[in-house]
Amino acid sequence: LLQNPKLRVLILVPNVLLTEQHVAHLNKAALPGNPGIHAYSSDRKLSPAVWAECISSNPQAFVIVATSDSVLMNVLDRGARLDDIDLLVRPYCTTV
């Protein structure tokens, strides 16, 4: 974030509880540049409109923490592209 103040990060987690936990820890960490940090899951939908807003009109860095299902069903299936983000984090990945 220090080197790229407009860094776009997507963190994929396996369940709703982990979206909120990750956001709480990231907020507590006080990341440089004060990026927007948001959780999306079945409780708070990541819609194509929200994705487009984050990608196109965000003048600062952002971090989206989302369940994989939320991203797949609500965004990628509707035309969004993973190359819209700069960093994809899969902290719970067990297979590639």
Residue, then its C-alpha position, 0 to 999 in steps of 0.5 A: l500500500l505504501q508503494n501503490p496507494k491505489l492497490r486493489v486487493l481481493i481476499l477470498v475466505p471460505n465462510v461468512l464469519l471469516t469475512e468479518q474477522h478479517v475486516a476487523h483485523l485489517n481495520k485494527a492493523a491501521l493499514p497505510g493510506n487508509p484503504g476502504i476495507h469491506a466484507y461481502s458474503s451471503d449476508r452482504k452481497l457483492s453485486p456486480a454494481v458494487w464490484a464496478e464501483c470499487i474498480s472504477s471510481n475508487p481513488q484510494a486503495f481498497v480491500i474486499v474480503a469475500t467468500s469465494d461463492s459470493v465472488l463467483m456467483n455474484v460477480l464473475d458469473r456476470g462478467a467481472r474479471l479477476d484482472d480488475i484487481d492487483l492482488l488475490v489472497r487465498p489464505y485458506c487454500t489447500t489445493v491449487 
